[in-house]
Amino acid sequence: MTKTQLQKRVAYLESLNDQLSTEVSYLDSLMRVIGFSEGLITVKATAQEIISKGMNLEKGMNQDES
């Protein structure tokens, strides 16, 4: 790649990083609003606990529908 191509690629990646950082911040804020006290940190911990306990949310939802 030429220097110009590398500079364009870096600019694109910086822009993408900014967009993704903004999106993650927004999701973190939304999670806090709906009750996850530490935002995405709490969402991740909750998901890991559900997975580690072997809970199947789809199965649980289907049982409620019966």
N, CA, C and O atoms as a Maestro MAE file, in Angstrom:
{
 s_m_m2io_version
 :::
 2.0.0
}

f_m_ct {
 s_m_title
 :::
 protein
 m_atom[264] {
  # First column is atom index #
  i_m_mmod_type
  r_m_x_coord
  r_m_y_coord
  r_m_z_coord
  i_m_residue_number
  s_m_chain_name
  s_m_pdb_residue_name
  s_m_pdb_atom_name
  i_m_atomic_number
  :::
  1 25 0.840 -1.184 0.000 1 A "MET " " N  " 7
  2 3 0.000 0.000 0.000 1 A "MET " " CA " 6
  3 2 0.886 1.249 0.000 1 A "MET " " C  " 6
  4 15 1.972 1.269 0.578 1 A "MET " " O  " 8
  5 25 0.391 2.265 -0.656 2 A "THR " " N  " 7
  6 3 1.127 3.523 -0.671 2 A "THR " " CA " 6
  7 2 0.844 4.300 0.605 2 A "THR " " C  " 6
  8 15 -0.069 3.971 1.362 2 A "THR " " O  " 8
  9 25 1.626 5.317 0.826 3 A "LYS " " N  " 7
  10 3 1.432 6.156 2.009 3 A "LYS " " CA " 6
  11 2 0.039 6.789 2.001 3 A "LYS " " C  " 6
  12 15 -0.622 6.861 3.036 3 A "LYS " " O  " 8
  13 25 -0.397 7.241 0.836 4 A "THR " " N  " 7
  14 3 -1.726 7.854 0.723 4 A "THR " " CA " 6
  15 2 -2.826 6.848 1.037 4 A "THR " " C  " 6
  16 15 -3.796 7.176 1.720 4 A "THR " " O  " 8
  17 25 -2.673 5.625 0.539 5 A "GLN " " N  " 7
  18 3 -3.658 4.582 0.821 5 A "GLN " " CA " 6
  19 2 -3.689 4.250 2.311 5 A "GLN " " C  " 6
  20 15 -4.758 4.046 2.886 5 A "GLN " " O  " 8
  21 25 -2.528 4.197 2.921 6 A "LEU " " N  " 7
  22 3 -2.457 3.915 4.357 6 A "LEU " " CA " 6
  23 2 -3.110 5.036 5.164 6 A "LEU " " C  " 6
  24 15 -3.807 4.771 6.144 6 A "LEU " " O  " 8
  25 25 -2.890 6.276 4.760 7 A "GLN " " N  " 7
  26 3 -3.498 7.404 5.458 7 A "GLN " " CA " 6
  27 2 -5.021 7.360 5.340 7 A "GLN " " C  " 6
  28 15 -5.731 7.640 6.306 7 A "GLN " " O  " 8
  29 25 -5.518 7.008 4.154 8 A "LYS " " N  " 7
  30 3 -6.964 6.883 3.965 8 A "LYS " " CA " 6
  31 2 -7.523 5.760 4.825 8 A "LYS " " C  " 6
  32 15 -8.588 5.891 5.428 8 A "LYS " " O  " 8
  33 25 -6.788 4.656 4.873 9 A "ARG " " N  " 7
  34 3 -7.233 3.510 5.675 9 A "ARG " " CA " 6
  35 2 -7.257 3.868 7.166 9 A "ARG " " C  " 6
  36 15 -8.194 3.512 7.881 9 A "ARG " " O  " 8
  37 25 -6.234 4.565 7.620 10 A "VAL " " N  " 7
  38 3 -6.183 5.001 9.024 10 A "VAL " " CA " 6
  39 2 -7.348 5.939 9.320 10 A "VAL " " C  " 6
  40 15 -7.998 5.813 10.358 10 A "VAL " " O  " 8
  41 25 -7.615 6.872 8.422 11 A "ALA " " N  " 7
  42 3 -8.734 7.801 8.616 11 A "ALA " " CA " 6
  43 2 -10.056 7.046 8.693 11 A "ALA " " C  " 6
  44 15 -10.904 7.354 9.532 11 A "ALA " " O  " 8
  45 25 -10.230 6.063 7.823 12 A "TYR " " N  " 7
  46 3 -11.450 5.255 7.836 12 A "TYR " " CA " 6
  47 2 -11.577 4.505 9.161 12 A "TYR " " C  " 6
  48 15 -12.647 4.498 9.771 12 A "TYR " " O  " 8
  49 25 -10.499 3.879 9.604 13 A "LEU " " N  " 7
  50 3 -10.530 3.117 10.854 13 A "LEU " " CA " 6
  51 2 -10.768 4.015 12.062 13 A "LEU " " C  " 6
  52 15 -11.466 3.619 12.996 13 A "LEU " " O  " 8
  53 25 -10.205 5.203 12.058 14 A "GLU " " N  " 7
  54 3 -10.461 6.149 13.153 14 A "GLU " " CA " 6
  55 2 -11.927 6.553 13.182 14 A "GLU " " C  " 6
  56 15 -12.526 6.656 14.252 14 A "GLU " " O  " 8
  57 25 -12.501 6.782 12.012 15 A "SER " " N  " 7
  58 3 -13.914 7.132 11.925 15 A "SER " " CA " 6
  59 2 -14.788 5.980 12.416 15 A "SER " " C  " 6
  60 15 -15.739 6.189 13.169 15 A "SER " " O  " 8
  61 25 -14.463 4.789 11.991 16 A "LEU " " N  " 7
  62 3 -15.208 3.608 12.421 16 A "LEU " " CA " 6
  63 2 -15.105 3.427 13.931 16 A "LEU " " C  " 6
  64 15 -16.096 3.114 14.592 16 A "LEU " " O  " 8
  65 25 -13.923 3.620 14.468 17 A "ASN " " N  " 7
  66 3 -13.721 3.518 15.911 17 A "ASN " " CA " 6
  67 2 -14.578 4.541 16.655 17 A "ASN " " C  " 6
  68 15 -15.192 4.215 17.671 17 A "ASN " " O  " 8
  69 25 -14.620 5.771 16.156 18 A "ASP " " N  " 7
  70 3 -15.452 6.800 16.774 18 A "ASP " " CA " 6
  71 2 -16.924 6.401 16.762 18 A "ASP " " C  " 6
  72 15 -17.622 6.568 17.762 18 A "ASP " " O  " 8
  73 25 -17.397 5.875 15.632 19 A "GLN " " N  " 7
  74 3 -18.795 5.455 15.528 19 A "GLN " " CA " 6
  75 2 -19.106 4.330 16.502 19 A "GLN " " C  " 6
  76 15 -20.132 4.357 17.182 19 A "GLN " " O  " 8
  77 25 -18.230 3.352 16.570 20 A "LEU " " N  " 7
  78 3 -18.443 2.219 17.467 20 A "LEU " " CA " 6
  79 2 -18.376 2.643 18.936 20 A "LEU " " C  " 6
  80 15 -19.157 2.162 19.758 20 A "LEU " " O  " 8
  81 25 -17.460 3.529 19.261 21 A "SER " " N  " 7
  82 3 -17.359 4.028 20.635 21 A "SER " " CA " 6
  83 2 -18.626 4.773 21.037 21 A "SER " " C  " 6
  84 15 -19.114 4.630 22.157 21 A "SER " " O  " 8
  85 25 -19.149 5.567 20.113 22 A "THR " " N  " 7
  86 3 -20.391 6.294 20.372 22 A "THR " " CA " 6
  87 2 -21.547 5.328 20.584 22 A "THR " " C  " 6
  88 15 -22.364 5.518 21.485 22 A "THR " " O  " 8
  89 25 -21.616 4.298 19.758 23 A "GLU " " N  " 7
  90 3 -22.695 3.305 19.874 23 A "GLU " " CA " 6
  91 2 -22.609 2.548 21.188 23 A "GLU " " C  " 6
  92 15 -23.629 2.323 21.839 23 A "GLU " " O  " 8
  93 25 -21.414 2.154 21.586 24 A "VAL " " N  " 7
  94 3 -21.247 1.434 22.855 24 A "VAL " " CA " 6
  95 2 -21.642 2.331 24.030 24 A "VAL " " C  " 6
  96 15 -22.289 1.869 24.970 24 A "VAL " " O  " 8
  97 25 -21.264 3.590 23.981 25 A "SER " " N  " 7
  98 3 -21.637 4.529 25.045 25 A "SER " " CA " 6
  99 2 -23.150 4.687 25.126 25 A "SER " " C  " 6
  100 15 -23.724 4.735 26.214 25 A "SER " " O  " 8
  101 25 -23.787 4.766 23.963 26 A "TYR " " N  " 7
  102 3 -25.241 4.899 23.922 26 A "TYR " " CA " 6
  103 2 -25.916 3.646 24.495 26 A "TYR " " C  " 6
  104 15 -26.855 3.750 25.284 26 A "TYR " " O  " 8
  105 25 -25.437 2.471 24.097 27 A "LEU " " N  " 7
  106 3 -25.997 1.227 24.634 27 A "LEU " " CA " 6
  107 2 -25.791 1.137 26.143 27 A "LEU " " C  " 6
  108 15 -26.680 0.690 26.868 27 A "LEU " " O  " 8
  109 25 -24.633 1.556 26.610 28 A "ASP " " N  " 7
  110 3 -24.360 1.563 28.046 28 A "ASP " " CA " 6
  111 2 -25.378 2.447 28.770 28 A "ASP " " C  " 6
  112 15 -25.915 2.065 29.810 28 A "ASP " " O  " 8
  113 25 -25.635 3.621 28.213 29 A "SER " " N  " 7
  114 3 -26.618 4.537 28.814 29 A "SER " " CA " 6
  115 2 -28.011 3.924 28.831 29 A "SER " " C  " 6
  116 15 -28.721 4.014 29.833 29 A "SER " " O  " 8
  117 25 -28.400 3.304 27.726 30 A "LEU " " N  " 7
  118 3 -29.722 2.669 27.672 30 A "LEU " " CA " 6
  119 2 -29.852 1.564 28.712 30 A "LEU " " C  " 6
  120 15 -30.888 1.444 29.367 30 A "LEU " " O  " 8
  121 25 -28.814 0.765 28.866 31 A "MET " " N  " 7
  122 3 -28.861 -0.327 29.839 31 A "MET " " CA " 6
  123 2 -28.987 0.207 31.263 31 A "MET " " C  " 6
  124 15 -29.669 -0.392 32.095 31 A "MET " " O  " 8
  125 25 -28.339 1.319 31.541 32 A "ARG " " N  " 7
  126 3 -28.459 1.940 32.861 32 A "ARG " " CA " 6
  127 2 -29.881 2.445 33.099 32 A "ARG " " C  " 6
  128 15 -30.415 2.318 34.201 32 A "ARG " " O  " 8
  129 25 -30.490 3.017 32.064 33 A "VAL " " N  " 7
  130 3 -31.853 3.546 32.172 33 A "VAL " " CA " 6
  131 2 -32.842 2.425 32.489 33 A "VAL " " C  " 6
  132 15 -33.770 2.624 33.273 33 A "VAL " " O  " 8
  133 25 -32.653 1.244 31.885 34 A "ILE " " N  " 7
  134 3 -33.613 0.163 32.113 34 A "ILE " " CA " 6
  135 2 -33.299 -0.690 33.343 34 A "ILE " " C  " 6
  136 15 -33.987 -1.675 33.610 34 A "ILE " " O  " 8
  137 25 -32.262 -0.312 34.090 35 A "GLY " " N  " 7
  138 3 -32.060 -0.958 35.379 35 A "GLY " " CA " 6
  139 2 -30.772 -1.730 35.585 35 A "GLY " " C  " 6
  140 15 -30.561 -2.278 36.667 35 A "GLY " " O  " 8
  141 25 -29.907 -1.793 34.592 36 A "PHE " " N  " 7
  142 3 -28.611 -2.438 34.794 36 A "PHE " " CA " 6
  143 2 -27.678 -1.390 35.392 36 A "PHE " " C  " 6
  144 15 -27.158 -0.531 34.680 36 A "PHE " " O  " 8
  145 25 -27.471 -1.468 36.691 37 A "SER " " N  " 7
  146 3 -26.811 -0.404 37.445 37 A "SER " " CA " 6
  147 2 -25.444 0.014 36.918 37 A "SER " " C  " 6
  148 15 -25.081 1.187 37.006 37 A "SER " " O  " 8
  149 25 -24.687 -0.921 36.377 38 A "GLU " " N  " 7
  150 3 -23.370 -0.588 35.837 38 A "GLU " " CA " 6
  151 2 -23.346 -0.707 34.320 38 A "GLU " " C  " 6
  152 15 -22.288 -0.915 33.724 38 A "GLU " " O  " 8
  153 25 -24.504 -0.576 33.701 39 A "GLY " " N  " 7
  154 3 -24.586 -0.595 32.252 39 A "GLY " " CA " 6
  155 2 -24.152 -1.906 31.641 39 A "GLY " " C  " 6
  156 15 -24.560 -2.976 32.094 39 A "GLY " " O  " 8
  157 25 -23.322 -1.825 30.609 40 A "LEU " " N  " 7
  158 3 -22.918 -3.025 29.878 40 A "LEU " " CA " 6
  159 2 -22.127 -4.001 30.736 40 A "LEU " " C  " 6
  160 15 -22.150 -5.204 30.477 40 A "LEU " " O  " 8
  161 25 -21.434 -3.509 31.745 41 A "ILE " " N  " 7
  162 3 -20.707 -4.407 32.655 41 A "ILE " " CA " 6
  163 2 -21.699 -5.352 33.320 41 A "ILE " " C  " 6
  164 15 -21.452 -6.555 33.410 41 A "ILE " " O  " 8
  165 25 -22.825 -4.809 33.784 42 A "THR " " N  " 7
  166 3 -23.846 -5.615 34.437 42 A "THR " " CA " 6
  167 2 -24.546 -6.528 33.432 42 A "THR " " C  " 6
  168 15 -24.875 -7.668 33.760 42 A "THR " " O  " 8
  169 25 -24.776 -6.043 32.219 43 A "VAL " " N  " 7
  170 3 -25.397 -6.871 31.180 43 A "VAL " " CA " 6
  171 2 -24.508 -8.075 30.880 43 A "VAL " " C  " 6
  172 15 -24.999 -9.200 30.789 43 A "VAL " " O  " 8
  173 25 -23.212 -7.847 30.726 44 A "LYS " " N  " 7
  174 3 -22.288 -8.952 30.440 44 A "LYS " " CA " 6
  175 2 -22.261 -9.956 31.589 44 A "LYS " " C  " 6
  176 15 -22.277 -11.165 31.360 44 A "LYS " " O  " 8
  177 25 -22.220 -9.461 32.813 45 A "ALA " " N  " 7
  178 3 -22.190 -10.357 33.970 45 A "ALA " " CA " 6
  179 2 -23.476 -11.182 34.049 45 A "ALA " " C  " 6
  180 15 -23.434 -12.370 34.369 45 A "ALA " " O  " 8
  181 25 -24.602 -10.561 33.763 46 A "THR " " N  " 7
  182 3 -25.885 -11.261 33.767 46 A "THR " " CA " 6
  183 2 -25.909 -12.337 32.692 46 A "THR " " C  " 6
  184 15 -26.337 -13.461 32.951 46 A "THR " " O  " 8
  185 25 -25.458 -12.007 31.499 47 A "ALA " " N  " 7
  186 3 -25.419 -12.980 30.402 47 A "ALA " " CA " 6
  187 2 -24.500 -14.145 30.754 47 A "ALA " " C  " 6
  188 15 -24.839 -15.300 30.497 47 A "ALA " " O  " 8
  189 25 -23.342 -13.853 31.340 48 A "GLN " " N  " 7
  190 3 -22.410 -14.921 31.708 48 A "GLN " " CA " 6
  191 2 -23.009 -15.825 32.773 48 A "GLN " " C  " 6
  192 15 -22.796 -17.038 32.744 48 A "GLN " " O  " 8
  193 25 -23.751 -15.258 33.706 49 A "GLU " " N  " 7
  194 3 -24.384 -16.064 34.746 49 A "GLU " " CA " 6
  195 2 -25.466 -16.960 34.147 49 A "GLU " " C  " 6
  196 15 -25.573 -18.133 34.505 49 A "GLU " " O  " 8
  197 25 -26.258 -16.414 33.246 50 A "ILE " " N  " 7
  198 3 -27.294 -17.210 32.583 50 A "ILE " " CA " 6
  199 2 -26.658 -18.372 31.831 50 A "ILE " " C  " 6
  200 15 -27.129 -19.506 31.917 50 A "ILE " " O  " 8
  201 25 -25.593 -18.089 31.099 51 A "ILE " " N  " 7
  202 3 -24.912 -19.137 30.327 51 A "ILE " " CA " 6
  203 2 -24.297 -20.178 31.250 51 A "ILE " " C  " 6
  204 15 -24.409 -21.377 30.993 51 A "ILE " " O  " 8
  205 25 -23.643 -19.730 32.329 52 A "SER " " N  " 7
  206 3 -22.964 -20.676 33.224 52 A "SER " " CA " 6
  207 2 -23.955 -21.576 33.962 52 A "SER " " C  " 6
  208 15 -23.615 -22.702 34.323 52 A "SER " " O  " 8
  209 25 -25.161 -21.095 34.187 53 A "LYS " " N  " 7
  210 3 -26.177 -21.909 34.853 53 A "LYS " " CA " 6
  211 2 -26.928 -22.792 33.868 53 A "LYS " " C  " 6
  212 15 -27.789 -23.582 34.255 53 A "LYS " " O  " 8
  213 25 -26.590 -22.648 32.584 54 A "GLY " " N  " 7
  214 3 -27.219 -23.494 31.577 54 A "GLY " " CA " 6
  215 2 -28.675 -23.165 31.329 54 A "GLY " " C  " 6
  216 15 -29.445 -24.019 30.889 54 A "GLY " " O  " 8
  217 25 -29.050 -21.945 31.608 55 A "MET " " N  " 7
  218 3 -30.438 -21.549 31.394 55 A "MET " " CA " 6
  219 2 -30.713 -21.403 29.910 55 A "MET " " C  " 6
  220 15 -29.896 -20.858 29.168 55 A "MET " " O  " 8
  221 25 -31.856 -21.886 29.485 56 A "ASN " " N  " 7
  222 3 -32.271 -21.767 28.098 56 A "ASN " " CA " 6
  223 2 -33.475 -20.831 28.070 56 A "ASN " " C  " 6
  224 15 -34.593 -21.235 28.388 56 A "ASN " " O  " 8
  225 25 -33.242 -19.596 27.692 57 A "LEU " " N  " 7
  226 3 -34.311 -18.609 27.719 57 A "LEU " " CA " 6
  227 2 -35.428 -18.953 26.746 57 A "LEU " " C  " 6
  228 15 -36.599 -18.732 27.055 57 A "LEU " " O  " 8
  229 25 -35.091 -19.488 25.578 58 A "GLU " " N  " 7
  230 3 -36.125 -19.851 24.613 58 A "GLU " " CA " 6
  231 2 -37.021 -20.942 25.180 58 A "GLU " " C  " 6
  232 15 -38.242 -20.872 25.047 58 A "GLU " " O  " 8
  233 25 -36.432 -21.938 25.803 59 A "LYS " " N  " 7
  234 3 -37.209 -23.016 26.397 59 A "LYS " " CA " 6
  235 2 -38.115 -22.460 27.499 59 A "LYS " " C  " 6
  236 15 -39.283 -22.833 27.604 59 A "LYS " " O  " 8
  237 25 -37.555 -21.559 28.319 60 A "GLY " " N  " 7
  238 3 -38.342 -20.953 29.384 60 A "GLY " " CA " 6
  239 2 -39.506 -20.142 28.849 60 A "GLY " " C  " 6
  240 15 -40.595 -20.159 29.422 60 A "GLY " " O  " 8
  241 25 -39.283 -19.435 27.759 61 A "MET " " N  " 7
  242 3 -40.337 -18.631 27.164 61 A "MET " " CA " 6
  243 2 -41.423 -19.530 26.596 61 A "MET " " C  " 6
  244 15 -42.610 -19.235 26.735 61 A "MET " " O  " 8
  245 25 -41.027 -20.623 25.957 62 A "ASN " " N  " 7
  246 3 -42.009 -21.544 25.377 62 A "ASN " " CA " 6
  247 2 -42.839 -22.191 26.460 62 A "ASN " " C  " 6
  248 15 -44.028 -22.433 26.252 62 A "ASN " " O  " 8
  249 25 -42.255 -22.479 27.609 63 A "GLN " " N  " 7
  250 3 -43.008 -23.089 28.696 63 A "GLN " " CA " 6
  251 2 -44.049 -22.124 29.236 63 A "GLN " " C  " 6
  252 15 -45.135 -22.551 29.626 63 A "GLN " " O  " 8
  253 25 -43.744 -20.835 29.267 64 A "ASP " " N  " 7
  254 3 -44.686 -19.839 29.747 64 A "ASP " " CA " 6
  255 2 -45.887 -19.704 28.825 64 A "ASP " " C  " 6
  256 15 -46.984 -19.364 29.267 64 A "ASP " " O  " 8
  257 25 -45.673 -19.975 27.528 65 A "GLU " " N  " 7
  258 3 -46.745 -19.820 26.554 65 A "GLU " " CA " 6
  259 2 -47.777 -20.927 26.646 65 A "GLU " " C  " 6
  260 15 -48.908 -20.749 26.195 65 A "GLU " " O  " 8
  261 25 -47.414 -22.074 27.222 66 A "SER " " N  " 7
  262 3 -48.312 -23.219 27.284 66 A "SER " " CA " 6
  263 2 -49.460 -23.004 28.231 66 A "SER " " C  " 6
  264 15 -50.304 -23.886 28.389 66 A "SER " " O  " 8
  :::
 }
 m_bond[263] {
  # First column is bond index #
  i_m_from
  i_m_to
  i_m_order
  :::
  1 1 2 1
  2 2 3 1
  3 3 4 2
  4 3 5 1
  5 5 6 1
  6 6 7 1
  7 7 8 2
  8 7 9 1
  9 9 10 1
  10 10 11 1
  11 11 12 2
  12 11 13 1
  13 13 14 1
  14 14 15 1
  15 15 16 2
  16 15 17 1
  17 17 18 1
  18 18 19 1
  19 19 20 2
  20 19 21 1
  21 21 22 1
  22 22 23 1
  23 23 24 2
  24 23 25 1
  25 25 26 1
  26 26 27 1
  27 27 28 2
  28 27 29 1
  29 29 30 1
  30 30 31 1
  31 31 32 2
  32 31 33 1
  33 33 34 1
  34 34 35 1
  35 35 36 2
  36 35 37 1
  37 37 38 1
  38 38 39 1
  39 39 40 2
  40 39 41 1
  41 41 42 1
  42 42 43 1
  43 43 44 2
  44 43 45 1
  45 45 46 1
  46 46 47 1
  47 47 48 2
  48 47 49 1
  49 49 50 1
  50 50 51 1
  51 51 52 2
  52 51 53 1
  53 53 54 1
  54 54 55 1
  55 55 56 2
  56 55 57 1
  57 57 58 1
  58 58 59 1
  59 59 60 2
  60 59 61 1
  61 61 62 1
  62 62 63 1
  63 63 64 2
  64 63 65 1
  65 65 66 1
  66 66 67 1
  67 67 68 2
  68 67 69 1
  69 69 70 1
  70 70 71 1
  71 71 72 2
  72 71 73 1
  73 73 74 1
  74 74 75 1
  75 75 76 2
  76 75 77 1
  77 77 78 1
  78 78 79 1
  79 79 80 2
  80 79 81 1
  81 81 82 1
  82 82 83 1
  83 83 84 2
  84 83 85 1
  85 85 86 1
  86 86 87 1
  87 87 88 2
  88 87 89 1
  89 89 90 1
  90 90 91 1
  91 91 92 2
  92 91 93 1
  93 93 94 1
  94 94 95 1
  95 95 96 2
  96 95 97 1
  97 97 98 1
  98 98 99 1
  99 99 100 2
  100 99 101 1
  101 101 102 1
  102 102 103 1
  103 103 104 2
  104 103 105 1
  105 105 106 1
  106 106 107 1
  107 107 108 2
  108 107 109 1
  109 109 110 1
  110 110 111 1
  111 111 112 2
  112 111 113 1
  113 113 114 1
  114 114 115 1
  115 115 116 2
  116 115 117 1
  117 117 118 1
  118 118 119 1
  119 119 120 2
  120 119 121 1
  121 121 122 1
  122 122 123 1
  123 123 124 2
  124 123 125 1
  125 125 126 1
  126 126 127 1
  127 127 128 2
  128 127 129 1
  129 129 130 1
  130 130 131 1
  131 131 132 2
  132 131 133 1
  133 133 134 1
  134 134 135 1
  135 135 136 2
  136 135 137 1
  137 137 138 1
  138 138 139 1
  139 139 140 2
  140 139 141 1
  141 141 142 1
  142 142 143 1
  143 143 144 2
  144 143 145 1
  145 145 146 1
  146 146 147 1
  147 147 148 2
  148 147 149 1
  149 149 150 1
  150 150 151 1
  151 151 152 2
  152 151 153 1
  153 153 154 1
  154 154 155 1
  155 155 156 2
  156 155 157 1
  157 157 158 1
  158 158 159 1
  159 159 160 2
  160 159 161 1
  161 161 162 1
  162 162 163 1
  163 163 164 2
  164 163 165 1
  165 165 166 1
  166 166 167 1
  167 167 168 2
  168 167 169 1
  169 169 170 1
  170 170 171 1
  171 171 172 2
  172 171 173 1
  173 173 174 1
  174 174 175 1
  175 175 176 2
  176 175 177 1
  177 177 178 1
  178 178 179 1
  179 179 180 2
  180 179 181 1
  181 181 182 1
  182 182 183 1
  183 183 184 2
  184 183 185 1
  185 185 186 1
  186 186 187 1
  187 187 188 2
  188 187 189 1
  189 189 190 1
  190 190 191 1
  191 191 192 2
  192 191 193 1
  193 193 194 1
  194 194 195 1
  195 195 196 2
  196 195 197 1
  197 197 198 1
  198 198 199 1
  199 199 200 2
  200 199 201 1
  201 201 202 1
  202 202 203 1
  203 203 204 2
  204 203 205 1
  205 205 206 1
  206 206 207 1
  207 207 208 2
  208 207 209 1
  209 209 210 1
  210 210 211 1
  211 211 212 2
  212 211 213 1
  213 213 214 1
  214 214 215 1
  215 215 216 2
  216 215 217 1
  217 217 218 1
  218 218 219 1
  219 219 220 2
  220 219 221 1
  221 221 222 1
  222 222 223 1
  223 223 224 2
  224 223 225 1
  225 225 226 1
  226 226 227 1
  227 227 228 2
  228 227 229 1
  229 229 230 1
  230 230 231 1
  231 231 232 2
  232 231 233 1
  233 233 234 1
  234 234 235 1
  235 235 236 2
  236 235 237 1
  237 237 238 1
  238 238 239 1
  239 239 240 2
  240 239 241 1
  241 241 242 1
  242 242 243 1
  243 243 244 2
  244 243 245 1
  245 245 246 1
  246 246 247 1
  247 247 248 2
  248 247 249 1
  249 249 250 1
  250 250 251 1
  251 251 252 2
  252 251 253 1
  253 253 254 1
  254 254 255 1
  255 255 256 2
  256 255 257 1
  257 257 258 1
  258 258 259 1
  259 259 260 2
  260 259 261 1
  261 261 262 1
  262 262 263 1
  263 263 264 2
  :::
 }
}
